[in-house]
Amino acid sequence: MMAAEPLREIEERLERAKQEYKLAVQRHEFLAQADLWEEIQQLKKQRDQLRLRQIS
C-alpha cells in the first residue's frame, strides 16, 4: 500500500512533536508550546485524512 509510507512518516513526525511539546512545557517555553500545539493539530488532521483515504 503506497499510503502506508506517508502515514508512517506523519505518525513519526507527530510523535516527535509531542515529545518536543512535553519538553517545552517542562522548560516553560510558551511560544514553543503554542507552535508545537499547532503543528500537532495539523499533523493529526493530515493523519486522519490519510487514514480515511486508505479506508475508501
Secondary structure per residue as TSV (DSSP state, phi and psi in degrees):
chain	resnum	aa	ss	phi	psi
A	1	M	-	360.0	124.1
A	2	M	T	-73.6	-27.3
A	3	A	T	-73.3	-16.7
A	4	A	H	-64.7	-37.6
A	5	E	H	-64.5	-51.4
A	6	P	H	-61.5	-35.8
A	7	L	H	-63.5	-44.7
A	8	R	H	-62.3	-41.3
A	9	E	H	-62.3	-44.6
A	10	I	H	-64.7	-41.3
A	11	E	H	-63.0	-38.0
A	12	E	H	-66.9	-43.2
A	13	R	H	-62.7	-39.5
A	14	L	H	-62.9	-44.7
A	15	E	H	-62.8	-42.4
A	16	R	H	-62.7	-42.0
A	17	A	H	-63.6	-39.3
A	18	K	H	-63.4	-41.7
A	19	Q	H	-65.4	-43.2
A	20	E	H	-63.2	-37.3
A	21	Y	H	-62.5	-44.9
A	22	K	H	-59.1	-42.4
A	23	L	H	-64.8	-41.3
A	24	A	H	-62.2	-37.7
A	25	V	H	-64.2	-46.0
A	26	Q	H	-61.3	-35.1
A	27	R	T	-89.9	0.2
A	28	H	T	58.8	38.6
A	29	E	-	-93.7	86.6
A	30	F	H	-67.7	-38.1
A	31	L	H	-66.8	-40.6
A	32	A	H	-63.9	-39.2
A	33	Q	H	-60.1	-45.3
A	34	A	H	-62.7	-45.2
A	35	D	H	-62.8	-44.8
A	36	L	H	-67.9	-37.0
A	37	W	H	-60.1	-44.2
A	38	E	H	-62.4	-43.6
A	39	E	H	-61.9	-43.0
A	40	I	H	-60.7	-44.9
A	41	Q	H	-62.5	-42.5
A	42	Q	H	-63.9	-43.8
A	43	L	H	-64.4	-39.4
A	44	K	H	-61.9	-41.6
A	45	K	H	-63.2	-45.5
A	46	Q	H	-62.1	-43.1
A	47	R	H	-60.5	-45.9
A	48	D	H	-64.1	-39.5
A	49	Q	H	-63.8	-41.9
A	50	L	H	-65.5	-39.5
A	51	R	H	-62.5	-40.9
A	52	L	H	-64.4	-38.9
A	53	R	H	-64.7	-35.6
A	54	Q	H	-68.0	-35.7
A	55	I	H	-70.0	-43.0
A	56	S	-	-82.8	360.0
